[in-house]
Amino acid sequence: MIVVTTPTGQIGREVLDLLLDSPQATGGIRVIARDPARLPARVRAQTEVVQGSHADPTILKEVCAGADRVFWLVPPTPLADSVEGHFRAFTEPLCEAIADQGIRRVVAVSTLGRSVAKNAGLISASLAMDEAIAATGVHYRALCPPFLMENLLGQADAMRDAGAFFLALEEDAVLRTCATGDIAAAAARLLLDDSWTGQEDVPLVGPDDLSPKGMAQVISEVLGHAVRVQRTSSADYKATMLRYGASEAWAQGLADMTDALNTQGFYGASAPSTPESAPTDFRQWCEQVLRPTVHP
């Protein structure tokens, strides 16, 4: 039995689709969803659905009963009053379930930056999640992407209407990227493989060595009109998140993450590309995902 968390989220939805399409997914699939009505009809028909949050120990215990594999992702919650507390609130029930339910393998979405990132907000909290899960002794794979290409989709309107997107990152420094589809493919592959053991990171770094300015050039060519990147500050980023309703702690966590990316460089040129596990390049993603979003 495979448990899939966040089945209505960007990555979880893609993982679930791949599992449902695979003849290797024997033993059944169980999902946990706050709102099962948001699940596609085929998911409700072909999986066991448990309603609730995977931060709820009682619900997670129910979901994990009889399961041996878990896809794990801590969802972003901008209203959280503590970044570290938010990650702990999800991770501690999982660690209890691993100990009590006989789960053998966990595949989780984490991040690059292990042994490098310091005081990095959400990134530090994610890496602490890995350490807690690994301490249980479960067979574990931490999927470690850098900047997600899909982070740009929220600025599709600005690209179309203002010819710009905004990043609080160095404009001329290499920014490694990864498409969520490659994360989902790696997760599904591991969930369907019962031969691996131990605990390892799985870097998922796309084949590009583009800076934000280079990304803007590719976007311009794919969209057919000029799009520039405009540098903002981490303080501006924090203020924007506060205006959109994020808590002070969450907004500060994002600002701290941005500062760490700029000063510590663990999403930069020093991170080797891993095209065998993250083959989607930025132009391909722009053509297949960004352009239909900007110009539906």
C-alpha positions, 0 to 999 in steps of 0.5 A: 500500500502506497500513501500519497499526501497532498494529492491536490497539490501541484507535486502530489497530484502529478505523483498520483497521476503517475502511480495510477497510470502505472501497472506496477502500482500493486497493493493499492493507493491511499490518499489523505485530503482535507477536501476530497471533493477536489480530487478528480473522479478517477482518484476517488474511484481508484484509491482509498480516500481518507479525509483530513490533514496529515498533521493530525496524528489520529488521521495519519495513523489511520492512513498509514495502517497497513501501508509500507510506502509513503510520499511525503510533502509538508504543504506551505501554510502562509498563516502559520505562526512559526515556520519551524513549528509548522514543519514539526507539526507535520513531521512528528506524527509521521515519525510516530506512524513510522514507529507504530505502523511498520512503514518501510520506505518514505519518499519526501520532497526536501531541498538542496542545501544540506550542510550548507544552508544556515538560517535559511527559513523554510529551507532550514525547516525542510532540512530539519524535517529530513533529519527527524525522519532519518532518525527513525531508521526508515529507508528514506529518499529526500528529493532535493530540487533547487528553485522550482520553475513553477514558482514563476506561474504566479507572475504570468499576468505580470509577464503578459501585461507588464512584460516583467517578473520579480525576484529577490535574487541576484540577476546575474548569478546562476539560479539552478531550477527544476520542474515539478514534473521531474520531482513527481517522476522521481518520486513515483519511480522510487515509490514503485521500486521496493529494492532500495534501502538506506537513506540518501539525498536525490538531487534534482537539478535541471540541465540549465545554467541560466541566471534570472536575466538568462531566464528572462531572455528565454521567456521573451523568446518563447512568449514572443514579446520582451519580458524583463526580470526586476530585482527586488529585495528580501524586505520587499518580498516580506512586505508583499507576503504580509500584504497578501495575508501571510503571518509575520513568521512565514513572511520572515521565513521567506525573506530569510530563505531569500537572503540565504540563497543570495549569500550562500549560493546553494541553488547556484552554479556550485550545484551540479546539474543532474539531467538523468533525474531532472531532464526538463530544461527551462525552455522546454518548460516555458513552451509546455507550461508557462506559455499556455498559462500566460496565453491560454 
